[in-house]
């Protein structure tokens, strides 16, 4: 009996090969892989956040304010990780997922090798560019540090981080391939190991009183170490048939990946500017002293957005594979269910956050800020709306419908920034989330509401076409 239970658990944890399955069971397998990937990713993120909560006060006490601030400033470059590969990673993901949906092993192999070649070229160019200017910049003055120890460590710490950053871009192909094959749980497991190793490394560094560059190796190098092991394990033992090879690098595949990746890159930049300019607008309009009044509540609600994103993100490659196979009933059904689930979970979580907001803020930062109820209510509504929009965007990403998203995002970004500036001048900080809600509803929700049903209707009309991708509605 125990052996049977272990066997069933093993079967669930090690999903079946879709090529050996019937069309009727592929949908269930996609759902299982998405749940598995999302669950492992959630655990990995919880461990990562928990490690940060423990190590931040310890490193602050060990390094002191100035050296800790230097570390945080250098680490903030991680926010650029989504842009540093110029969207190539997402291009590889979609290309692999499409080939996977068509059972095109040769196409997957070419996408892996071509993507690996391009990402290596980008990483090399960035690293060469950095070290070309490294010795001409006084990094201590650049970061405006004054203590002798901080000034001595500024340049070496940044050099170590830049090297780790470039290596991460180079080896990112394994994550994208695993996501494209709907095996993202593998990367999350290695990421979990990297977080544990990094946590132990930071504690050991503090114990042995190491310098800041060595601490950077511990915190930024541990994920690289875990990813390296992932590359060796996946391409060496799990899927040696997909191992990157020079002879499989194809110019037409590189062109396809670069074209799709370029669209993703522009979309990411537009979305980031639209969502990340709030603190800058507040600082420029009302003064930096007012930024915490908005940023602290916003960070609280951002936890809900992050968890919702982790829930729906594994559906991206599943949508892409299903679209390639023409399984539009599964796509439509899954999109509807994911929207309802996101709506229910984020509405409940946001309402709880709204009711507990004042107590949470007081527990977190004391009585230094007092956000208005209208501001908190606006963040509540926007959190739910934005999470539902992200669920639809995951489907559009999987279907490679990027130009339409880019058009909507560009209009939204331009109108939203204007609306934020005007609203903050007339209504103060409270006007920001309501400006976002209004402009997002007009520039994104309404177009999506018309476009998505039309997309499925077009597929139904051309259901007998041999290549369903070719008849997707033009955007």
N, C-alpha and C positions, 0 to 999 in steps of 0.2 A: 504493500500500500504506500509506504513512504517512498519507495523507489518510483512508483507511478506518479506521485505528487511532484517529486524532484524532476522527473522527466517532463511533466507538463510545464513546470516553471522554467525549465531549461528551454523548452520549445517556444515559450512566450518571450524569453529574454534573447533568444537567437532566432529572429524572424526567418521565415522560409524564403527560398529563392522564388521571386515572382515568375520566372520563366517556366517553372515546373507546375504552375497553378493555372486554374481555369479563370476565365474572365469574371465569373460569379464570385470567386473568393479573393480577387485582387483588391477590391474595395476594403474588405475587412483587414487585409494585410496592410494596406496604406494607413488605416486608422490605428492599427496596433503599433506600427513603426512610429507614427506621429506621437502617440501617447508615450511610448518608451523614450523617444528622444526628448520630449518636453519634460518628462518626469526626471530624467537624469540631469538635464540642463538646469532644472529648478534646484535640485540638490547641490549641483556644482556652484550655482550662484549663491545659494544660502551659505555654503562653506566659505566662499570668497568674501562675501559681505561680513560674515562673522569673524573671519580672520582680520579684516580691516578694522573692525570695531575694537579688537583686542590690541593689534599692533600699533594703531595710530597713537593712542595715549602713551604707549611704551616708548615709541620712537621719538615722540615730542619731548618726553622727559629726558631721553638719552641725548638727542641731538641739540636740543635747545630751539628757541623760536626761529632764529635766522637760518640755521642749517636745515631744520625741518621744513621751513618755508621754501628753501632752495630745492629740497627733494620733491615737495608737492608741486612746485612750478615745473620742474623737469618732467615729473610724472604726468602732468596735465597734457603733455604732448600726445599721450595715449588717445585722447579724444580725436586726434587726427587720423587714427588707424583706419577708420572707415573710408577716408578719402585718399590715403597714401598710395593705394594700389590702383587709383584712377578707375575704380569700378570693375577692374579685370576679374577680381574674385567672384563677384556676382555673375559676371559673364560666363565664367567657367561653370559655376553652379547650374545655371540654366541650360547651358550647352550639354553638360553631362546628363542632367535630368531628362532632356528631350531625347537624347540618344538612348538612354535607359528605357524610356517609354516605347521606343521603336525596336527594342532588343538589338540595338546596333552596337555590338561590342567593339568593333573597329572604330566607330565614331567616338565611343567613350575613351578608348586608348589615345586617339589623336587629340581629343579635348584635354586629357590629363597632361600629355607631353607638351602640347602647345601652350597650355596655361602655365605649366611649370616654367617653361622657357621665358615667357613674357614676364612673369612675376620675378624671376631671377634677374632679368635685365633691369626691371624697375628698381629692385632692391640694390643692385650694384651701382646704378646711376645715382641713386639718392645717397648711398654711402660715399661714393667718390666725390660727389658735390659737397657733402658735409665736410669731409676731411680736406678738401681743396680750400675751403674758407676757414677751417678750424684755427689754424695758427695765425690768421690775420685778425681775429676778434679777441678782445679782452673780455672773456666770459664773466669774470668777476664783476666788471663794470656793467656788463649787459644785464646781469641778474641783480645788480645793485646790492651786493653783499659787502660788508665792511670788515668783519672779523678776519684775522689772518688765516685761521683754519678754513673758514668758508670760502675765502678767496682762493686758497690753494686747491680746494676740492671741486670748485665749480666746473672748470674745464674737463678734468678727468671723469667726473660723474656724468656729464653730458655726453662725452665720447663713448662711455660704456653703454649708456642708454641708447644712443644712436645706433650702435652696433647691434644690440638686442632687437631694436625696432626694425632694422633692415632684415635681420635673420627671420623675424616673425613674418614679414611680407613674403620672403622667399619660400618659406615652408607652409604658407597659408593654403597652398593647393590641396593638401591632404584634408583639411577641414571642408573645403568647398566640394571636393569629390565625394566625401562621406555624406555630406548633406544632399548632394545631387542624387546619390544612390539610396537616400532615405535611411542612412545609417549614422546620423548625426550623434546618436548616443555614444558612439565610439569616441568621438572627439571630446564630448562632455566628460566622459570617464577619465580621459587623460588630462583634461583641464582641471578636474577635481584633484587629481594627483599633483598637478603643478601647483595648485593653491596650497595644498598641504606642505609640499616641499618648500615653497616660498615662505610660508608661515614659520616653519622650523628654521629656515635659513636666517630670517630676520631675528628670531629669538636668539639663535646662536651668535649672530653678529653683535647683538647688544651685549650678550654675556661676555664675549671676548673683546669688546670695545674696538671693533673694526672701524675703518674710515667710511665716509659716505659712499665713495665709488664701490666699495665691497658690498654695502647694503643694497645699492642699485643692482648689482649682480644677483643678489639673493632674490629681490622682488621682481626684477624684470627678466632675469635669466632663468628662473625656475619654470615659467610657462614655456620658454624656448626649449628647455631640457625635456619637458613633457611632450611637446610637439615633435621633437626629434625622435623620441621613443615611439610616438604614434606613427611617424613616417616609416621607421624601420619595421615596426610590427605589421602595419597595414600593407605596405608595398613589398615587404619581405616575406610575410607568412600568410596573411589573410587573402590579399589579392595581388600576387606577384605578376599576374597577367596584365595588370594596369600600371606596372612600374614605368615611370617616365623614361622614354628612350629618344635619343636624338633623331633617329630615322623616322619616328612617328610625328615629328613636328611638321605641321602642314600650314602653308601660307594662307590657304582659304579658311582654315579653322581659326587661325590667329585673327584674320580679318573679321570673321563672324563674332568671335569673343570680344575683340576690341570695339566693334560697332555697338554691340549690346552693352558692354561694360561702360562705354562712353556715355550712353543714355542714362545708365544707372548712376554714374558719377555726377552728372549735371543734376539729376533728380535729388541725389543725396545732398548736394550743396545747397540747392534751392530750399529743400525742407529744413536743413540745419539752420540756415539764415532766418527762415520764417519763425522757427520755434525758439531759437537761442538768443534773439536780440532783446528780449524783454528787460534783462538786468541793465544792459547798456542804455536802452531808452530811458529807463527810470533814472539812472545815474546822470544822464545828460540833461534830463528835463527837471527832475526834482532834487537831484543830488545823490551821491553814493550812500549817504546816511539812511536813505529810505529804501535801499535795495533789500535789506533783510526782511522788511515788512511783507515783501512779496516772495522773495526767493525761498524762505524757510517753509511757508505753507506749500509752495509749489513743489518743493522737494518731497514733502510728505505724500502728496498725491501722485508724484512721479513713481513711487513704489508700486502703486496699482497699475500704472501704465507699463512698467517694466515686467511685472508678473503676467499681465495680459499678453504682452508681446511674446514672452517665452511660451505661452500656451498655444498661440496660433502660428508662430514662426516655422515649426516643423511641417506645416501644411504647404509651405512654398514649393519644395521639390515634389511633394505628392500631387499638387495641382498640375505642375509641369509635366510629370510623367503621365497623369491621367488624360490631360489634354492631348498629348502626343498619341495616346492610344485611342482617342475619340470617345472616352468614357465620360461624356458630358453629364449624364444623369447623376453619376457619383459626384462630380464637381459641383453641380448645382445643389444637390442635397447636402453635401458637406459645407458649402458656403453658407447655406441657410441655417444649418445647425450651429456652425461656429459663431455666426452673428448673434443668434439667440442666446448661446452660452455666454459669450462675451458681454452682451447686454445685461443678462441676469447677474453675472458675477461682479462686473464692474459697478453696476448700479447699487448692489448690496454693499460692496466694499467701500464705495465712495460715500454712501449715506452714513455708514458707520464712522468713516473718517471725519465726515462733517460734524457728526454729533460729539465725537471725542477730540476734535481738533484743538480746542483751547487747553484741555488737560494735557494732550500730547506736547503741544508747544511749550507749555509751562514746565513740563518734565524735561524737555530737551534743552531749552535755552533760557528758562526762567521767565521773568516778567519783563524782559527787555522789548518785546514786540507785542502789539495788540491788533492783529488784522481784523478788519470788519467782517461781519457775517455775510454781507453781499459779496465780498471778495472770496470767501470760502465757498459760498454757494456757486459762484461763477466757476471756480476751480472744480467743483463737484460735477457740474453739468459738462464742462469741457473735457474732463477725464473720461466720462462715459462716451461722449461723442467722438473724441479722438481715438479711443480704443476700438470702437466699432468701425471707424474709418480705416484703422490699421488692419483690421480683419479683412476688409475688402481689398486693401492695397496688397496684402499677401497673395490673394487670388490673382490680382492683376499682374503682380511680379511673376508668379508662376506661369501665367499665360503669355508672358513677354509683352504685355501691353504697357509699354513705358512712355511712348510719346503722348498718349492721352493723359497719363498721370502728370507728365512734365508740363503739359499745357495747363491743366487745372492747378497744379502746385505753383506755377509761375504767376498766374492770375491771383491766386490766393495770397502768395507771398507779398506781391506788390500792394494789393489792396489792404491786406492785414497790417503791414507795417504802417501805412498811412493812417488806418483806423486806430491803431494803438497810440500813435503820437497825438492824434486829435482827441481821443478819449481820455488820455492821461492828463492833458491840459485842461479839459473841462470837468472831468469827474475824479481825477487822481488815480491812484494805483488800482482802485476797484474797477476801473473801466477796462483794464487790459483783458481779463478773461472773457468779458462780455463782447469786446470787439472781436476777439478770436472766434467766439461762438457764432456771431452774426456773419462774419466773412467766410468762415469755413462752411457754414450751412449754404450760403449762396454760391461759393466758388467750387466747392467739392461735393457736398452731399447731393445737391440737386443734379449736377452733371452725372455723378455716379448712378443716381436713381434712374436716369434715363438710359445711360450707356449699358449697364450690366444686363438688364432684361433684353435689350436689343442684341447684345452679344450672343446670348443663349438662343434667342429666336433665329438669328442668322445661322447658328450651328444646326438647328433643327431643320431649317430649309435646305441645307446642303449636307445632310447626314450621309448621303450616299457617295459623296466625293471621296476619292481614295486618300487624299492628303488633307485632313481637316484643318491643319495649320494654315494652309494656303487660302482658305476661304474665311478666315477670321475677319470681322469687320474692320475696314480701314480706318485709321485714326490720324 
